[in-house]
Amino acid sequence: MTVVDIAAAVLADSAADPAVGPEQPGEPIAIEAVLARIHGEPLRQMPLDLYIPPDALEVFLDSFEGPLDLLLYLIRRQNFNILDIPLAEVTRQYLAYVEEIRRHNLELASEYLLMAALLIDIKSRMLLPVRKADTGEEVEDPRAELTRRLLEYERIKLGAQRLDQMPQAGRDFAVAQVMLDQVQEARVPQVDLVDLRDAWADILRRAKLIQHHHISREELSVREHMTIVLRTLQDRRFAEFHEMFDASRGLPVVIVTFIALLELAKESLIEITQAEAFAPIYVRLAYLPS
């Protein structure tokens, strides 16, 4: 409990102390101030062993993330040109701040002492006469490396501030979560026109491999081949698609057989099925023969 808490408790509870009763005629008045209440019990005397740490009421007006942050703050606050830093004034202010934090936190001040030594080193080199290099080139400004580090740090700091201003999940908004009941329905694969076309193209390709050079002309009947297909499927439960074609009879017979299959499927006399995608195609009767 701090002195501030004790003082506030005195102002709030001294007038309402139940131990100080109304004035009784003929009796002496005994008034004892209540300094505070701890767990409901009145405190009427300051503890003799009360210890208040030296830094209990310490107030930090400015906080910096490191030596570069402090140095950049001193430069920007006074609108100094970062490409032409007046090291004498900046170093004086920097050392004053380091001396202030050294009194309270020596461990924290050690992080800033290295930068202070660097500032003093740069200032001492600037006081020395400028000598040209052996190659005749201009000597680099001792402040150049420090300026580069400050500019790079400032870019990173501004980028971090812009990122922090962007909305963040959990801080600026919450992610909505919705539970949906998904019912999976069994889907029966259907015969795709592309699969049927590819199967037909494969049959045509194999039919062209077996060709006979007959000049005679043969008249083919679609109805006749429809009957042949039905007769072929009559004693079989199902047959593969390619089994319905006799490639040895030539390309015209294969084409007429395919047209006959399409006509039978159109009239719902046969069914062309496929168990799953890329599976073999089967042909069967749409009715059971008696």
C-alpha beads as a LAMMPS data file, in Angstrom:
LAMMPS data file: protein, C-alpha beads

290 atoms
289 bonds

1 atom types
1 bond types

-500.0 500.0 xlo xhi
-500.0 500.0 ylo yhi
-500.0 500.0 zlo zhi

Masses

1 110.0

Atoms # bond

1 1 1 0.000 0.000 0.000
2 1 1 1.429 3.373 -1.050
3 1 1 1.163 6.742 0.655
4 1 1 -1.360 7.862 -1.972
5 1 1 -3.684 4.956 -1.113
6 1 1 -3.430 5.714 2.591
7 1 1 -4.226 9.402 2.024
8 1 1 -7.276 8.566 -0.125
9 1 1 -8.529 6.140 2.491
10 1 1 -8.176 8.789 5.188
11 1 1 -10.318 11.273 3.238
12 1 1 -12.985 8.647 2.466
13 1 1 -13.292 6.877 5.811
14 1 1 -12.320 9.274 8.570
15 1 1 -15.768 10.894 8.764
16 1 1 -17.673 7.567 8.583
17 1 1 -15.686 5.669 11.214
18 1 1 -18.124 3.643 13.302
19 1 1 -15.633 3.667 16.174
20 1 1 -16.285 7.368 16.651
21 1 1 -19.789 7.376 18.116
22 1 1 -22.129 10.246 18.809
23 1 1 -21.292 12.588 21.660
24 1 1 -22.602 11.332 25.016
25 1 1 -23.367 13.861 27.708
26 1 1 -21.211 13.549 30.762
27 1 1 -18.530 11.413 29.012
28 1 1 -15.186 12.516 27.532
29 1 1 -14.991 12.620 23.713
30 1 1 -12.456 10.130 22.233
31 1 1 -11.726 10.683 18.530
32 1 1 -9.242 8.380 16.765
33 1 1 -8.697 8.818 13.032
34 1 1 -8.846 5.813 10.709
35 1 1 -5.952 5.948 8.260
36 1 1 -7.173 3.141 6.031
37 1 1 -9.070 -0.131 5.918
38 1 1 -7.367 -3.408 5.101
39 1 1 -9.731 -6.342 4.460
40 1 1 -12.465 -4.407 6.271
41 1 1 -10.387 -3.761 9.385
42 1 1 -9.598 -0.109 10.261
43 1 1 -5.940 0.966 10.330
44 1 1 -5.478 3.650 13.008
45 1 1 -1.676 3.821 13.135
46 1 1 0.982 3.826 10.449
47 1 1 2.982 0.556 10.374
48 1 1 6.472 0.981 11.727
49 1 1 7.927 -1.405 9.128
50 1 1 6.233 0.204 6.106
51 1 1 8.714 0.240 3.188
52 1 1 8.233 2.413 0.124
53 1 1 10.705 1.596 -2.718
54 1 1 12.646 4.588 -4.077
55 1 1 11.268 4.039 -7.597
56 1 1 7.644 3.465 -6.489
57 1 1 6.559 6.880 -7.755
58 1 1 8.963 7.012 -10.714
59 1 1 7.457 8.478 -13.886
60 1 1 8.975 7.925 -17.347
61 1 1 8.142 10.818 -19.657
62 1 1 9.783 9.356 -22.775
63 1 1 10.655 5.797 -23.644
64 1 1 12.852 4.713 -26.504
65 1 1 13.508 1.353 -28.104
66 1 1 17.267 1.803 -28.260
67 1 1 20.150 4.211 -28.876
68 1 1 19.249 4.783 -32.534
69 1 1 15.658 5.587 -31.554
70 1 1 16.815 8.185 -29.027
71 1 1 19.287 9.737 -31.455
72 1 1 16.674 9.925 -34.224
73 1 1 14.218 11.524 -31.772
74 1 1 16.706 14.262 -30.815
75 1 1 17.432 15.009 -34.481
76 1 1 13.808 15.097 -35.662
77 1 1 12.552 17.051 -32.636
78 1 1 14.830 19.981 -33.459
79 1 1 14.445 19.663 -37.253
80 1 1 18.136 19.006 -37.807
81 1 1 19.264 17.926 -41.268
82 1 1 20.023 14.236 -40.888
83 1 1 22.605 14.515 -43.695
84 1 1 24.458 17.287 -41.785
85 1 1 24.072 16.420 -38.095
86 1 1 25.377 19.054 -35.625
87 1 1 27.175 16.507 -33.465
88 1 1 28.144 18.929 -30.693
89 1 1 24.545 19.791 -29.758
90 1 1 23.155 16.314 -30.368
91 1 1 25.922 14.687 -28.326
92 1 1 25.335 17.079 -25.446
93 1 1 21.617 16.288 -25.315
94 1 1 22.275 12.582 -25.760
95 1 1 24.745 12.465 -22.870
96 1 1 22.325 14.403 -20.667
97 1 1 19.640 11.778 -21.263
98 1 1 22.095 8.920 -20.668
99 1 1 23.192 10.505 -17.413
100 1 1 19.541 10.778 -16.349
101 1 1 18.755 7.101 -16.957
102 1 1 22.104 6.037 -15.479
103 1 1 20.968 7.304 -12.100
104 1 1 17.955 5.007 -12.116
105 1 1 18.948 2.024 -14.206
106 1 1 22.625 1.364 -14.774
107 1 1 21.933 -1.816 -16.766
108 1 1 19.696 0.063 -19.211
109 1 1 22.206 2.893 -19.538
110 1 1 24.928 0.481 -20.656
111 1 1 23.067 -0.036 -23.941
112 1 1 23.317 3.704 -24.678
113 1 1 26.961 4.174 -23.618
114 1 1 28.294 2.506 -26.767
115 1 1 26.422 5.005 -28.965
116 1 1 27.689 7.843 -26.778
117 1 1 31.259 6.653 -27.302
118 1 1 30.616 6.485 -31.063
119 1 1 29.310 10.076 -31.108
120 1 1 32.364 11.309 -29.219
121 1 1 34.658 9.395 -31.583
122 1 1 32.986 10.900 -34.656
123 1 1 33.179 14.400 -33.164
124 1 1 36.871 13.980 -32.337
125 1 1 37.634 12.824 -35.899
126 1 1 35.821 15.864 -37.295
127 1 1 38.045 18.157 -35.220
128 1 1 41.197 16.703 -36.735
129 1 1 42.635 18.201 -39.931
130 1 1 41.247 16.614 -43.065
131 1 1 43.836 14.557 -44.945
132 1 1 43.377 13.250 -48.417
133 1 1 43.763 9.566 -49.046
134 1 1 46.814 8.156 -50.796
135 1 1 44.747 7.611 -53.951
136 1 1 43.795 11.283 -54.106
137 1 1 40.115 10.676 -53.415
138 1 1 38.067 12.699 -50.966
139 1 1 37.977 11.349 -47.425
140 1 1 34.570 10.074 -46.399
141 1 1 32.633 12.125 -43.867
142 1 1 32.900 10.451 -40.427
143 1 1 29.146 10.935 -40.026
144 1 1 28.274 9.010 -43.214
145 1 1 27.978 5.555 -41.607
146 1 1 25.898 6.906 -38.709
147 1 1 23.612 8.751 -41.140
148 1 1 23.105 5.577 -43.172
149 1 1 22.145 3.620 -40.043
150 1 1 19.720 6.338 -38.928
151 1 1 17.989 6.512 -42.328
152 1 1 17.682 2.727 -42.505
153 1 1 16.299 2.576 -38.964
154 1 1 13.793 5.336 -39.732
155 1 1 12.505 3.486 -42.823
156 1 1 12.043 0.284 -40.820
157 1 1 10.328 2.148 -37.975
158 1 1 7.879 3.937 -40.309
159 1 1 7.148 0.645 -42.074
160 1 1 6.443 -1.033 -38.734
161 1 1 4.088 1.812 -37.779
162 1 1 2.165 1.453 -41.054
163 1 1 1.871 -2.287 -40.516
164 1 1 0.641 -1.709 -36.971
165 1 1 -2.063 0.646 -38.252
166 1 1 -3.489 -2.072 -40.482
167 1 1 -6.435 -4.035 -39.026
168 1 1 -5.303 -7.141 -37.219
169 1 1 -7.350 -10.199 -36.386
170 1 1 -7.913 -10.501 -32.662
171 1 1 -7.098 -6.834 -32.013
172 1 1 -9.321 -4.817 -34.368
173 1 1 -11.763 -7.477 -35.541
174 1 1 -12.739 -11.056 -34.862
175 1 1 -12.901 -13.809 -37.444
176 1 1 -16.430 -15.137 -37.818
177 1 1 -16.799 -18.884 -37.584
178 1 1 -19.901 -20.629 -38.927
179 1 1 -20.606 -24.317 -38.623
180 1 1 -22.435 -25.863 -41.583
181 1 1 -23.916 -29.322 -41.590
182 1 1 -22.749 -30.915 -44.793
183 1 1 -24.600 -33.984 -45.975
184 1 1 -22.720 -36.056 -48.494
185 1 1 -24.953 -37.690 -51.039
186 1 1 -23.826 -40.687 -53.006
187 1 1 -23.437 -39.713 -56.628
188 1 1 -23.673 -42.357 -59.300
189 1 1 -21.274 -41.651 -62.174
190 1 1 -23.057 -40.930 -65.437
191 1 1 -21.771 -41.764 -68.889
192 1 1 -20.165 -38.621 -70.190
193 1 1 -20.417 -37.751 -73.867
194 1 1 -16.667 -37.198 -73.939
195 1 1 -15.998 -40.722 -72.640
196 1 1 -18.417 -42.153 -75.207
197 1 1 -16.722 -40.174 -77.963
198 1 1 -13.258 -41.324 -76.860
199 1 1 -14.415 -44.953 -76.773
200 1 1 -15.859 -44.581 -80.264
201 1 1 -12.657 -42.939 -81.503
202 1 1 -10.627 -45.830 -80.081
203 1 1 -12.831 -48.333 -81.925
204 1 1 -12.461 -46.405 -85.173
205 1 1 -8.694 -46.338 -84.737
206 1 1 -8.561 -50.111 -84.283
207 1 1 -10.963 -50.674 -87.168
208 1 1 -8.705 -48.744 -89.511
209 1 1 -5.837 -51.063 -88.622
210 1 1 -7.777 -53.987 -90.065
211 1 1 -8.921 -53.027 -93.531
212 1 1 -9.662 -55.112 -96.595
213 1 1 -9.458 -53.714 -100.059
214 1 1 -12.744 -54.961 -101.473
215 1 1 -14.190 -53.076 -104.367
216 1 1 -17.594 -54.694 -104.050
217 1 1 -20.319 -52.564 -102.551
218 1 1 -22.243 -53.895 -99.606
219 1 1 -25.617 -52.609 -98.552
220 1 1 -25.915 -52.402 -94.808
221 1 1 -29.151 -52.049 -92.862
222 1 1 -29.322 -50.276 -89.504
223 1 1 -32.437 -52.247 -88.535
224 1 1 -30.672 -55.476 -89.284
225 1 1 -27.747 -54.549 -87.050
226 1 1 -30.163 -53.442 -84.320
227 1 1 -31.573 -56.961 -84.405
228 1 1 -28.066 -58.422 -84.294
229 1 1 -27.231 -56.318 -81.223
230 1 1 -30.405 -57.346 -79.400
231 1 1 -29.788 -60.977 -80.287
232 1 1 -26.202 -60.714 -78.986
233 1 1 -27.349 -59.241 -75.650
234 1 1 -30.294 -61.605 -75.236
235 1 1 -28.276 -64.403 -73.637
236 1 1 -25.854 -62.135 -71.791
237 1 1 -26.377 -60.019 -68.741
238 1 1 -24.120 -57.308 -70.087
239 1 1 -21.302 -56.897 -72.613
240 1 1 -18.454 -54.459 -72.953
241 1 1 -18.889 -51.697 -75.455
242 1 1 -16.045 -52.796 -77.715
243 1 1 -17.398 -56.357 -77.861
244 1 1 -20.405 -55.159 -79.843
245 1 1 -18.252 -54.358 -82.865
246 1 1 -16.677 -56.753 -85.363
247 1 1 -13.682 -54.828 -86.640
248 1 1 -12.756 -57.635 -89.034
249 1 1 -15.787 -56.801 -91.225
250 1 1 -14.466 -53.363 -92.019
251 1 1 -15.167 -49.771 -91.162
252 1 1 -18.668 -49.534 -92.757
253 1 1 -19.976 -52.373 -90.563
254 1 1 -18.497 -50.760 -87.458
255 1 1 -20.206 -47.437 -88.291
256 1 1 -23.596 -49.068 -88.916
257 1 1 -23.270 -51.047 -85.661
258 1 1 -22.569 -47.855 -83.743
259 1 1 -25.630 -46.167 -85.295
260 1 1 -27.688 -49.217 -84.353
261 1 1 -26.521 -48.924 -80.735
262 1 1 -27.493 -45.251 -80.644
263 1 1 -30.939 -46.016 -82.082
264 1 1 -31.507 -48.775 -79.525
265 1 1 -30.450 -46.467 -76.693
266 1 1 -32.743 -43.758 -78.043
267 1 1 -35.669 -46.178 -78.057
268 1 1 -34.749 -47.299 -74.485
269 1 1 -34.195 -50.883 -75.602
270 1 1 -30.639 -51.014 -74.270
271 1 1 -28.724 -49.205 -71.508
272 1 1 -25.179 -47.913 -71.806
273 1 1 -23.633 -47.689 -68.326
274 1 1 -20.318 -46.937 -66.679
275 1 1 -19.481 -47.773 -63.038
276 1 1 -17.161 -44.795 -62.486
277 1 1 -15.096 -42.271 -64.355
278 1 1 -12.574 -43.802 -66.799
279 1 1 -14.060 -47.235 -66.168
280 1 1 -15.073 -49.603 -69.010
281 1 1 -18.405 -48.898 -70.707
282 1 1 -20.972 -51.706 -70.656
283 1 1 -24.068 -52.370 -72.744
284 1 1 -27.078 -54.365 -71.525
285 1 1 -30.744 -54.866 -72.317
286 1 1 -33.134 -52.417 -70.738
287 1 1 -35.650 -55.255 -70.147
288 1 1 -35.454 -58.864 -69.043
289 1 1 -36.397 -61.323 -71.774
290 1 1 -39.170 -63.730 -70.868

Bonds

1 1 1 2
2 1 2 3
3 1 3 4
4 1 4 5
5 1 5 6
6 1 6 7
7 1 7 8
8 1 8 9
9 1 9 10
10 1 10 11
11 1 11 12
12 1 12 13
13 1 13 14
14 1 14 15
15 1 15 16
16 1 16 17
17 1 17 18
18 1 18 19
19 1 19 20
20 1 20 21
21 1 21 22
22 1 22 23
23 1 23 24
24 1 24 25
25 1 25 26
26 1 26 27
27 1 27 28
28 1 28 29
29 1 29 30
30 1 30 31
31 1 31 32
32 1 32 33
33 1 33 34
34 1 34 35
35 1 35 36
36 1 36 37
37 1 37 38
38 1 38 39
39 1 39 40
40 1 40 41
41 1 41 42
42 1 42 43
43 1 43 44
44 1 44 45
45 1 45 46
46 1 46 47
47 1 47 48
48 1 48 49
49 1 49 50
50 1 50 51
51 1 51 52
52 1 52 53
53 1 53 54
54 1 54 55
55 1 55 56
56 1 56 57
57 1 57 58
58 1 58 59
59 1 59 60
60 1 60 61
61 1 61 62
62 1 62 63
63 1 63 64
64 1 64 65
65 1 65 66
66 1 66 67
67 1 67 68
68 1 68 69
69 1 69 70
70 1 70 71
71 1 71 72
72 1 72 73
73 1 73 74
74 1 74 75
75 1 75 76
76 1 76 77
77 1 77 78
78 1 78 79
79 1 79 80
80 1 80 81
81 1 81 82
82 1 82 83
83 1 83 84
84 1 84 85
85 1 85 86
86 1 86 87
87 1 87 88
88 1 88 89
89 1 89 90
90 1 90 91
91 1 91 92
92 1 92 93
93 1 93 94
94 1 94 95
95 1 95 96
96 1 96 97
97 1 97 98
98 1 98 99
99 1 99 100
100 1 100 101
101 1 101 102
102 1 102 103
103 1 103 104
104 1 104 105
105 1 105 106
106 1 106 107
107 1 107 108
108 1 108 109
109 1 109 110
110 1 110 111
111 1 111 112
112 1 112 113
113 1 113 114
114 1 114 115
115 1 115 116
116 1 116 117
117 1 117 118
118 1 118 119
119 1 119 120
120 1 120 121
121 1 121 122
122 1 122 123
123 1 123 124
124 1 124 125
125 1 125 126
126 1 126 127
127 1 127 128
128 1 128 129
129 1 129 130
130 1 130 131
131 1 131 132
132 1 132 133
133 1 133 134
134 1 134 135
135 1 135 136
136 1 136 137
137 1 137 138
138 1 138 139
139 1 139 140
140 1 140 141
141 1 141 142
142 1 142 143
143 1 143 144
144 1 144 145
145 1 145 146
146 1 146 147
147 1 147 148
148 1 148 149
149 1 149 150
150 1 150 151
151 1 151 152
152 1 152 153
153 1 153 154
154 1 154 155
155 1 155 156
156 1 156 157
157 1 157 158
158 1 158 159
159 1 159 160
160 1 160 161
161 1 161 162
162 1 162 163
163 1 163 164
164 1 164 165
165 1 165 166
166 1 166 167
167 1 167 168
168 1 168 169
169 1 169 170
170 1 170 171
171 1 171 172
172 1 172 173
173 1 173 174
174 1 174 175
175 1 175 176
176 1 176 177
177 1 177 178
178 1 178 179
179 1 179 180
180 1 180 181
181 1 181 182
182 1 182 183
183 1 183 184
184 1 184 185
185 1 185 186
186 1 186 187
187 1 187 188
188 1 188 189
189 1 189 190
190 1 190 191
191 1 191 192
192 1 192 193
193 1 193 194
194 1 194 195
195 1 195 196
196 1 196 197
197 1 197 198
198 1 198 199
199 1 199 200
200 1 200 201
201 1 201 202
202 1 202 203
203 1 203 204
204 1 204 205
205 1 205 206
206 1 206 207
207 1 207 208
208 1 208 209
209 1 209 210
210 1 210 211
211 1 211 212
212 1 212 213
213 1 213 214
214 1 214 215
215 1 215 216
216 1 216 217
217 1 217 218
218 1 218 219
219 1 219 220
220 1 220 221
221 1 221 222
222 1 222 223
223 1 223 224
224 1 224 225
225 1 225 226
226 1 226 227
227 1 227 228
228 1 228 229
229 1 229 230
230 1 230 231
231 1 231 232
232 1 232 233
233 1 233 234
234 1 234 235
235 1 235 236
236 1 236 237
237 1 237 238
238 1 238 239
239 1 239 240
240 1 240 241
241 1 241 242
242 1 242 243
243 1 243 244
244 1 244 245
245 1 245 246
246 1 246 247
247 1 247 248
248 1 248 249
249 1 249 250
250 1 250 251
251 1 251 252
252 1 252 253
253 1 253 254
254 1 254 255
255 1 255 256
256 1 256 257
257 1 257 258
258 1 258 259
259 1 259 260
260 1 260 261
261 1 261 262
262 1 262 263
263 1 263 264
264 1 264 265
265 1 265 266
266 1 266 267
267 1 267 268
268 1 268 269
269 1 269 270
270 1 270 271
271 1 271 272
272 1 272 273
273 1 273 274
274 1 274 275
275 1 275 276
276 1 276 277
277 1 277 278
278 1 278 279
279 1 279 280
280 1 280 281
281 1 281 282
282 1 282 283
283 1 283 284
284 1 284 285
285 1 285 286
286 1 286 287
287 1 287 288
288 1 288 289
289 1 289 290
